[in-house]
Amino acid sequence: MRRSLINALCNYYNIGFVLLRCSLDMLIYGLLYQCLSQSRFREPEENEEIKDNELKRLIVSLTKFLSENPQESAHVEKSSAYIFDLLDKLKLNKSSQTLTLSSLF
């Protein structure tokens, strides 16, 4: 983010914009996946405010999968990077529905 500011101040607006956009995308996606890996953010009380869209369906299906597989839940709580493996498993289990991050936003 610092580099994008430097590029913008040096009149390299396109490079600054691209770097800033990539940095913010990575930050937001990282926060989303980190929240999905923690059980307190997947609980139904927290998700009442989310409208019915792909993100809510993803959270509901992930919560259902983790409640059926407690060993997977313990593993994702221990290592948040394991959420990507779980999302791949969900995608394979529900091949009729596509759960892509680009459709969430």
C-alpha atoms as one frame of an Amber mdcrd trajectory, in Angstrom:
protein
   0.000   0.000   0.000   2.906   2.288   0.693   4.316   1.620  -2.749   0.997
   2.508  -4.387   1.011   5.863  -2.579   4.566   6.543  -3.745   3.619   5.702
  -7.342   0.541   7.926  -7.171   2.578  10.837  -5.816   5.109  10.372  -8.638
   2.324  10.669 -11.252   2.256   6.913 -11.993  -1.483   6.739 -11.397  -2.213
   3.473 -13.185   0.532   1.576 -11.363  -0.534   3.125  -8.063  -4.163   2.171
  -8.666  -3.320  -1.416  -9.593  -1.094  -1.896  -6.555  -3.678  -0.362  -4.244
  -6.482  -2.451  -5.726  -4.491  -5.683  -5.383  -3.473  -4.846  -1.827  -7.017
  -4.074  -0.742  -8.403  -7.167  -2.480  -5.909  -9.373  -0.685  -6.691  -7.707
   2.630 -10.457  -8.105   2.266 -10.305 -11.680   0.969  -7.865 -12.595   3.723
 -10.231 -11.203   6.335 -13.164 -13.060   4.804 -11.353 -16.395   4.819  -9.991
 -15.803   8.318 -13.524 -15.132   9.567 -14.859 -18.229   7.805 -12.235 -20.340
   9.558 -13.371 -19.235  13.025 -16.534 -20.765  14.435 -17.727 -17.661  16.253
 -18.166 -15.835  12.922 -20.047 -18.720  11.310 -22.712 -18.937  14.025 -26.288
 -18.210  12.935 -26.725 -15.237  15.278 -23.914 -13.421  13.521 -25.238 -14.163
  10.041 -28.802 -12.888  10.406 -27.809  -9.555   8.884 -26.546 -11.128   5.650
 -29.085 -11.180   2.860 -29.834 -14.406   1.019 -27.063 -14.615  -1.575 -24.055
 -16.754  -2.426 -22.131 -15.681   0.679 -24.922 -16.757   3.015 -25.296 -20.078
   1.185 -21.553 -20.601   1.457 -21.599 -19.933   5.196 -24.609 -22.207   5.747
 -23.120 -25.066   3.733 -19.727 -24.648   5.422 -21.347 -24.647   8.868 -23.374
 -27.743   7.994 -20.295 -29.539   6.660 -18.261 -28.687   9.764 -21.038 -29.758
  12.132 -21.175 -33.136  10.370 -17.368 -33.483  10.490 -16.045 -32.379  13.903
 -12.472 -33.446  13.092 -12.478 -31.047  10.135 -13.818 -28.305  12.393 -11.012
 -28.834  14.894  -8.442 -28.786  12.103  -9.721 -25.530  10.579  -9.790 -23.884
  14.018  -6.170 -24.901  14.501  -4.960 -23.845  11.049  -6.959 -21.168   9.239
  -5.294 -21.958   5.899  -7.172 -25.282   5.914 -10.319 -23.327   4.964  -9.195
 -23.464   1.333  -9.139 -27.271   1.425 -12.625 -27.279   2.923 -13.919 -24.942
   0.258 -12.520 -27.288  -2.392 -14.302 -30.214  -0.717 -17.545 -28.256  -0.667
 -17.130 -27.382  -4.323 -16.606 -31.053  -5.189 -19.548 -32.179  -3.056 -21.872
 -29.644  -4.658 -20.809 -29.817  -8.268 -24.198 -28.555  -9.419 -23.645 -25.253
  -7.600 -20.589 -23.138  -8.180 -19.218 -21.399  -5.121 -16.864 -18.813  -6.513
 -15.650 -15.824  -4.606 -16.283 -13.485  -7.516 -20.011 -14.206  -7.311 -20.078
 -13.280  -3.621 -19.405  -9.579  -4.093
